[in-house]
C-alpha cells in the first residue's frame, strides 16, 4: 500500500507561537514559583532550548515535565489531593 503525506508550508512564526514557551508561561503551566523553576533548571531537570536574555522551552517537553511533577505531587503530598 502506498502512503501519501501532504506537506504544508512551514510557518516559523506559527511554530514559535504554538510550540515554544517562555519562563513566565512555564511558571503558569506548572503552577510553581520562579524560584522553583530556577531550581529545576540548575538541577538539569528542565533544560531551556535557548538562553539569551529570555529562556525558551519546547512546549512538548514542558507538558511531559508537568505530568511528571503532578505525579510527584500526588506521591509526596497526598493530603492535597484527597
C-alpha positions in Angstrom: 0.0 0.0 0.0 1.3 3.4 -0.9 1.2 6.1 1.8 0.8 9.8 0.9 1.8 12.7 3.0 0.6 16.2 2.5 3.4 18.7 3.1 2.2 22.1 4.2 4.3 25.2 4.2 6.3 25.6 7.4 5.5 28.8 9.1 8.2 29.5 11.7 6.2 32.3 13.4 3.3 29.9 13.9 5.6 27.2 15.3 7.2 29.5 17.8 3.8 31.0 18.9 2.3 27.5 19.4 5.2 25.3 20.4 7.7 27.5 22.4 7.2 28.8 25.9 8.9 31.5 27.9 9.8 31.1 31.6 6.7 33.0 32.6 4.5 30.7 30.6 6.2 27.6 32.1 5.6 29.0 35.6 1.9 29.4 34.8 1.7 26.0 33.2 3.3 24.2 36.2 1.8 26.4 38.9 5.2 26.9 40.6 7.2 29.9 41.6 10.1 31.5 39.7 12.5 30.2 42.3 11.3 26.6 41.9 11.7 26.9 38.1 15.3 28.2 38.7 15.9 25.2 40.9 14.7 22.8 38.3 16.9 24.5 35.7 20.0 24.4 38.0 19.4 20.7 38.7 19.1 20.0 34.9 15.5 18.6 35.3 14.4 21.3 32.8 16.8 22.4 30.1 16.0 25.6 28.1 16.4 25.3 24.3 17.8 28.9 24.3 19.4 31.1 26.9 19.8 34.6 25.6 18.3 37.1 28.0 15.0 35.2 27.7 15.0 31.4 28.3 12.8 29.4 25.8 11.4 25.9 26.3 9.7 23.4 24.0 6.0 23.1 24.9 6.0 19.3 24.3 8.9 18.9 26.8 7.2 21.1 29.3 3.9 19.2 29.1 5.8 15.9 29.8 7.5 17.5 32.8 4.2 18.9 34.0 2.7 15.3 34.1 5.9 14.1 35.9 5.6 16.9 38.5 1.9 16.3 39.1 2.6 12.6 39.7 5.3 13.5 42.2 2.9 16.0 44.0 0.3 13.2 44.4 3.0 10.8 45.7 4.6 13.2 48.2 1.6 15.4 49.1 -1.3 13.0 49.2 -3.2 15.3 51.7 -3.5 17.9 49.0 -5.4 15.6 46.6 -7.9 14.0 48.9 
